[in-house]
């Protein structure tokens, strides 16, 4: 209690006594009850004054806090594959049923694969392991600064951040599960290949082969398509040479999805042969979607546009000059860059064939020429230029485009002046000048009777692409914005309104995701459709059905329970006659079964980084003894002080009421009232 509060309480006591004494001092006929009445009145006044002062009363309690011992048990398939399940269960039983350990520690029991779960039983069914994420989760859950983690695992992680450098305020004792004997293992670690190739072309395949062992070996790597061997090479490995990168050139000899299998010979006595082969596929397409880029000048924008459009492997950009002849039917879109009177004939050809086009204007564009060639547009530009930035039109919702913030990009140059758009035009980007949005369009398009015309009235978009890379480290979202707009402008009348994106192969036990895009009759993405996936297992005839869910600008369906086999699928749109068919294979491949021994080195480094030590199953008893006898892990007594206002104590109010009632009753009894 503070000194000022204590002084107020003493003063309240003195005032109570003085007031009560002054009241009863001159009262007659009180007799021997005068002092009793004075005391009761003083007590009532003192209680009232205490309630008005309302001092804070401290209450201190003591609790004994045990250190936490978290037992994290690996519940993945790899534990069963390494025949370590019985060992893990016996260690768990030993620690769970030890009374002295439970008395000293606050035991927490979890199992894990990709994330932490409360431990009830272990069934070793987890398909992936992310030890780094599991330890981070426990760090967020634990509030005890003296915690200990016993990590029962083989240390084999299939994805996620490398856990060996993990560090927190708790010690970790990894208990190594699995046979620590080193086995020879030859494996295909990775296959890199482009998803698409073109009929008649050759395409590269990059294969990484790894080796673990103490012998020098010579084995053959082969690539098959069906039963036909397309490639073979003899590879040498030794304790000093544990890997090799092999580049294979394969022919795209027929149209469609072609499936391949890379296979490396087994080593004598190899414990795991599942990782000696890897399947992959390439979709061979007949032609690219060609886009004509017509220009009479050289400019960095031309290179940027080509890189953007050809980031989609199914598109090819062809440069043309205004005087060149070409077949209109060869191209799905014409991009006209900074036209002048030299473009007179080429614009006539494009407009007469009712082909879609996209005009990029700039400082060298002849805007009077465009006013005469294009009806409905009025480009009132002068000869001087200005720098403007771009800002998105918040009311534009005709197309689903990548959500970029163009106000952070460098300005582009455009001629000073205004322009008048014909009815039906849609503005995507407005001009943004000195931090102020104008309603002058920078990027816009018009569609009339299935003829689409787009315009960008500035030059310097190459700087935008550089800005995006500097901020994000890639071009993906920037390229997607212009690819999505290009796809809309494309005049390919044969393109489907329903497309499905899927992989030819999926690994058993992994999550299988198929994506679909659906467009209405104007080829605008429609987020309100109902899509359904119908699956058929060729071998068993089992039929399955799944609904697609909307995810941003695509529809997605995720499947996690498909058994290995060949599957045919059909994607239907409710209320439409549209459908897409295809097939894929679920391979009987478990990444958790690819390990032949525990990862001791990573577990050792994890223990060292966190102040723990590496434990083998036969040393579990010594860990149990160490945890019991280590004084660092003794329970700690902590005090907790709570301050409560006196007005919360109802007994004081009751005492005041009883005191007043007693005084009144005695005075009534004595006939003084």
N, C-alpha and C positions, 0 to 999 in steps of 0.2 A: 504494500500500500504506500502511495506517495506521501511525503511529509505534509503537503498542503491538505490532502484528504484526511490525514490523521488529526491535524489541528482542527479541521472542521468538525470531526466526530467528537473531539474533546469539548469544543465550544458548544456543540449541540447538547452534550450531556450536562454541561454547566447551566445552559439556558433552561433546559427541561427542569432541572432541580430548582432553579431560582423561581421560574414561573409557578411551579406547583407549590413551593413553600409560600410565595407571596399570596397565592390564592387562598390557602387554608390557614394562614397565620392569624387572621382576625376573625375566623369563623368560630362561633360559640357552639356549645353543646356537642362538640366533637369527641370530647373525652379522650380515652386512650386510642381511639381510631384515627386521630388526626394524622399521625405519622404513616399509618397504613394508607389513608386516602392520598396523602402527599406522595407516597411512593408509587401508587398506582397511576396517579395523574402524571407524574414525572416520566414513568415508563411509557405511557401512551404518547406523550409529546416527543420523547426521545425517538420512539419508533417512527413517528411521522417525519421528524427531521431527517432521520437516517434514509428514509425512502426518498426524500427530496434531494439529499446529497448524492445518493445512489453510488456509493463507492464500489470499485471493482474488487472482487474477491478471487484470489488465486487458489487453484486446486492442482496439486502435483501428483501424478501417478507414474508408476514405474512398470516397464514391460521388458521382457527378455526376448531379444531378437536373434533367431538362429540364422546362420549363413545358409544360403540356398545351394543345394546340390541338384543340378539339372542333369538327368540321364536322357541323352538324345540317342535313340536307337534307329539305325538304318533299316528302312522297310522296303528296299528296292529289290528288283529281280536279281541283281548281281550278287547279293548275299546268298541266295539259294544256288546260283550258278557256281559259286566258289565253295559250296558245301559248308557254309559258315553259319547257317541258321541255328543249328543245335547249340553251337558255342555261344552265340549271342543270347539265346533264350536262357541258358544256364547261368551266364553272368548276370543277366537281368534278375533272375530269381534269387541269386545269392545276395545282391544288393537290396532288393525289395524286401526281403524277409529278415534283414539284420536289424534287431531291435536297438542296439547301441547307435547305429548310424541314423536311424529315424529319430532318436532322442537328441542327437547332436545337430542334425541338419534338417532344414525344411526341404523335403524331397519333392522334386517336380519331375514327372515322367512324360516324355513325348516320343513320338515316332516321326520319321521324316522321309520324304523323297524329294519332291520339288519345294515343299514348304512344311512347316511344323504342324503336327496334329496331336491332340491328346492321346496318350498311349492307352489303349484298351487291349488289343491283341496285335500280333505281328503276323501278316500273311505274305510278306515279301512280294508284293504285287506292283510296286512303284515302277513306272516306265522310265523315269528320268531322275537324276540326282543333281541338286544344286546346294552344295554344302555351304558356300559363301552366303547365300540368301538365308539359309536356315540359321546360321550363327548371328546374322544381322537381326533376324526376327527375335531371337532369344534376347539379344542385347536390348531391344526395344521393350520386351516384356518384363525383363528383370529390373527390380528397383533396389537390389541388394548389392552394395559395393564390395562385399567379400564373397561373391558367388564363385562356385566351381562348376565346371561342365565336364561330364564324362561322355565322350563322343564315341559311340560304338559304331564303327563303319569300316569299310574296306578302302575308303579314301578315293574311290574312283568317281569323278564328277563328269557328267555328260554335257552340261551347259552352265552358263553363268560366269560370274567373276571368279577369278582364281582365288581360292580360299587360303592358300599357304601364307599369304601376307596379311591375313586378318588380324586385327588387334583391338582389344577392348579392355575394360577394367576387371574382367574375370579370367581366371586361369582355365585352360583347357587341357584335359588329359585324354588324348585319342587312344582308344583301345583297338588295335589292329585286328581285323577279322579276315580270315581267308588264308590259304596256303601261301607262305612267303617264299616257296621254292621258285627260282627263276626258270621259266620255260622258254624254249625257242619259239618265236612267233613271226611269221611273215604275213603281211597284211596290206590291203589297199586302203590307204588312209583317206584319200580324197580324189574326186573326179571333177574337173572343171570343163564345162562345154557350153557353148551358146545354145539357147533354146531353139533358135530357128536357123535354117540354112535354105539355100535356093537350089532348085532342081538343076543338076548338071555341074554344080560347084563342088569343091572339096572344102571340108571344114576341119578345124583343129580340135583335138581333145587332149587335155592335160591330165596325166595320171600320176599321183604320188604314191610310191610304194615304200613302206617302212619295215624295218627288221629289228628284232630283239633276239640276241643269242650270242654264244661264245665260239661259234664255228664259222669257217668260211664256206659259203654255199653258192651254187649257181642254179638259178631257177628261171623258168620262162613265163613271161607276161603275154597274154593273148587277149584279143578283142573279138567277140563273136556277134553276129546278127543272126538270130535263130541258131541253126547248127553250122552255119558257114563261118569259118575263121577268116577274118579280114586283116588281122595284124598279129605278129608275134615278134618277141625280142627276148634275147637271153640277158639276164641281169645277174651281176655278182654282188654279194654282200659279205661283210666280215665284221668282227667287233669294232673295227675302225671306220667302216662304211655302213651306216645304219639306215640309209635312205637314198632314193633316187627319184628324180622327176623325169617322166617319159612323155614326149610329145608325139601324138599319133595324128596322122592326116587320113581322114575317112571320106569316101565319096557319097554325095547325096544322089543316090541312083534311082529313087522313086518317090513320088509325091505322097505325103501323109506323115503320120507319126511312126518313125522307125525306132525300134527298141534294140539296145545293145547290152552286152555283158562283158565286163572286164574281169579276167581271171588270172591269178598268179598261182603257180604250183605250190603244193604244200611242202613244209619241211618235215623230215622224219621225226616222229614223236611229237608233232605239234598238238598242243592241247585244245586250241580253238581254231577251227577251220571256217567258221561262219564269215570271218572278215577277209577271207581270201578272194572274194568276188564282190563286185559292185555293179549294179544295173544303172543304166541311164538311157535317155531317149532324146531325139531331135525331131522337130517338126519340119519337114521339107515342104516348102511352098513353091508354087510355080512362078509367080511374078511378084515384084514389089509394087506397092502403091506409089505411082510416080507423081511428083509435084514439080511444075515448071517454075523456075525462078528467073524472071526476065529482067535484065538490067543493061544499061549502056555505059555504066561507070563502075569503078571499083570502090568498095566501101567496107569497113569492118562489120557493118550490119549484115552483109551478105553471108560472111562466114558464120556469124552467130546464128542466123536463121537456118543455115544448113545444119549446124551442129544440133540445134533444137529439134528440127524435124527428123533428122536421121538418128536421134537418140532412141526412136522407135525403129527397131530393125526391119519392120515391114514397110517402111517408107524410104523412097529414094528421091533425092533432089537432083534435078537436071538443070544446069545453067544454060540459058539461051540469050542471045542478043536480039534486039528488036527486028533486025533484018533477016534472021534465020527462019527457014520454013520448018514446019512440024506438023504432026498429026494430032489433031485435037483429041481424038479418042484415046491417045496414049496417056493422057494426064487427067487426074481427078481434080486438080486445083491449079490455077495460075496465080502466081504472086508477081505483081508488077511493081518494080522498085524505081521510084523517082522518075515517072514518065515525062516525056516532052513530045514535041511534034514528030520525033523519030518513031514513036509508038503508034502512029496513026493506023497503019495497016494491021498491026498485031492486035490492037484493041477492037478493030472491026471484026477480025476473025473470032475473037473471044466472045464478043457480044452477039454476033450473028449465029454462033453455035450454041448460044444460051448456056455458056459454061460459067461456073462460079469463079470469081477472082477476088484478090485481096491487093489493094493499092497501098504502098508505103510511100508517103510524100516527105519532102524535105526542102533544103535550101536550093537545090537545082531543079526542083519540079516546076513544070510550066502549068500553073494553076488555071490560066485562061484556056489552055488547050483542053484540060480536063473538064472545065465548065461547058465547052462546046461538044465534047465527046460523050459526056454522061448527063442524061436528062434528070432534072429534079434536084441537082446539087448546085449550090452557089458558094464557091470558094473565093471569098473577097480578101485575098492576101496581097501584101505588098512585097517589096524586094528585100526589106530588112528582116532579120530574124531575132528571136528571143528565146531564152531558156525557160522551160516549164517542167514541173514535175507532174506526176500522175496521182490521182486519187480515185478509188473505185466508186461507182455509182451504187449507193446503198439500196436503191429501189430496183436494181436489175436482178431479176430472178428467172429469166428465160432459159439460161444455161447453167448447169452445175459446174462451176470452175474452181480451180485451186484458190484457196483463200490467202492471197498474198497482200502485204501492205506495201503499196508502191510509193508511199510518201517517204520511205527511207532510201529510195533509190536516187541515183544521180539524175539531174535534169537532162531532158532531150531538147534538141533545137528544132524550132518550127518557125515559119514566117509569121510576122505580125499581121493580125487581121482577124476577121470573124468568118464563120461559115454558117450557112442555112441548110438544114437537113430536110429532106422530103418526108412526108407523112409515112409512119410505119417504121422509122429508123429506131434502133436500139443503141443506147450509149453504154459502153462498158466502163470506160475510164474518162473522167473529166480532167481538165487542165487545173493544176494546183500551182499558183504563182505566189511566191513570197509568203508561204504559210496560209494563203487564203484560197478556199475552193471557189472556182468559177463554174459556170454552167456551160462553158464552151467545151465541146467534145474533143477528146484526143484519140480514142479508139471507139469505133462504132461500126454497125453493120445494118444492112437492110435486106429483107427477104420479101420477094414478090413473085407469086406464081412459081414457086420452087427455084427461083433464081436468086442466088445469094451474092451480095457485094459487100466487102468489108474495107475499111479505111483506117490507116494509122497516119496522122498528119504530123509526124516528127521523125527525126533521125537520131540514132544513138542508143538503140536498144541493146547494143553489145555491152554498153556500160552497165545496164541493168543486170545482165547475166553475170558479169564480173562481181557486182555488188552482192548478188545472191550467194555466189560461191564464197566470197570473203566472210559472209555472216554464218553460213550453214555448212560450208565444207563440201558442198555438192550442188549440182544443178537440178536436182530431181523435181522439186515443186515448181520451179520457174519453167522448166521445159514442159511439165505437165499442163500448166496454164495454157500455153500456146498450142500444145498438141491437142488439148480438148477443144479449143476453138477451131483448129485446123480440121479436126474430125467432123465438126459440125458443118464447116464450109465445104468439105469435100463433096464432089459431084458424083461419086461412085454410086450409081443407082442400085447396084447389086449387093451393097453391104447390108448385113442383117440388123434388124432392130433388137435382136436378142443375141448376146454373146456370152460364152461361158469360159472362164479362166480356171484351168485345173492342171495338175501334174500327171504325167503318164504313170509314175510310180509313187507309192506311198509306203512307208515302213510300218509294219504291224506294231500296234501299241501306241503309235503317235496320233496326234490330233489331225484329222484330215479336213482341209478347208477348201471349198469350192466357191468361187466368186462369179457373179453374173451381173451384166449390165443390160437394162431394158430401156428402150427409147420409144416415144410415141411416134405417130406418123410424120411429125415434123423433125424427127430425130433429136428431140429434146429428152434428156433423162427424166424418167417418170418414177418418182419415189413412192407412188401410191398403188403400185401393182401388187398382185399376189402371185409369187413364184413358188413352185414346189419341185423338189427333186425326187424322182422315182428311180430306185436302184434295183438291180437284178444280179444275183450271184450266179454266174454261168454254171458252176459245178453243182451247187445244191439246189438251185432254182428259188432260193429264198428272196422274197421281194420286200423292200423297205421303202418308206416314204418320209421325207423331211421337209419342213417349210423353210424358206429363205427368210432371213431377217435383214432389215435395212441397216447399213453401216456407212454413213456418210454418203458418198456418191456411188456406192455399189451395194449389191445384195450378197449376203454371205450365208453359208450353212456350214456348221462344224459337226463332224462325226468322230466319235472316239472309241467305238466298240465294234469296228468291222474286223472280221476274221480274215486271214490271208486268203487270197484267191483273185480271180478275174471278175470284174464288175462292168456291166453295161449300165449306162444311166440315160435319163431323159429329163430335161428341164422344161416344164410347162408354165405358161402364163394363163392364169384364170381369166376366162371371158375372151380369150384370143385364140386364134388358130396357130400361133407361133409355138415352136418347140425346137430345142437343140439336143442332139444325141451325141454320145461319146462313150469312151471306155477308159478304165484305168486298172492298174494291178496293185493289190496290197501284198507286199513281200513279207514273207515270214522271216523278219529280221528284227531282233531286239538289240538296241544299242547297249543295254545293260548286260547282255551276254557276251559282249566282245572282249571283256577283260579276263585275263588269265591269272592275275595275281593282284594283291592290294598295292596301292600307291604309297609305299612306306616313306619315301623322301618328302613328299608334300605334307604328310601327317607329322613327320618329325619337325619340319620347319614351322608348322602351325603351333606345335607344342612349345618350341623355343621362343617364338614371338610373343606368346601369351604367358610365359612363366611356368608352364606345366611341363610334363614329360611324356614321352611315348611309352605306351604300355602294350605288351603282348598278352594274349589270353592267359598264359600260364603265370603271368605276374599280377593277375587281378586281385589275388589275396593280399599281396604286398601293398597295392593301391588302397585296398580296404583298410588295412592296418595304418597306413600313413594318414589317411583321412581321419581316422579315429584319434590318433595320438598327436596330430599337428595342432599346437596351441593357437595357430593363426586362425583356426576355424572354430574357436570357442564362441558360445552365445555371448552377446553383448547386452548389458542392461542399459536401457535408455529411459530417460525421464521425459514426461510430457506435461507441460504446465498449461492449464486453461484458465482464462480470466472470464469471470461471470459477473454481471452487474447485480447488485444487492436486490434490485427490484424483482429479479427472477425468483428470489427466495420467498415463497408464499407463507412460510412459517412466521416471518417477521410481521406480515400483515395480520395473520391469525393471532399473534401475540398482542398486537395493538388492540384488536377487536376484543379479545378476552380481558385485557386490562381495563378497557372502558366499560365493558359489561360488568366486571366484578365491582368496579367503583360505583356504578349506578345501582347495582343490586344491594350492596351494603348500605349505601346512603338511603335507599328506599326502605330497607329493613329497619334502619335506625330512625325512620320517620323524618329524615332531613330533606326530603323532596316533597 
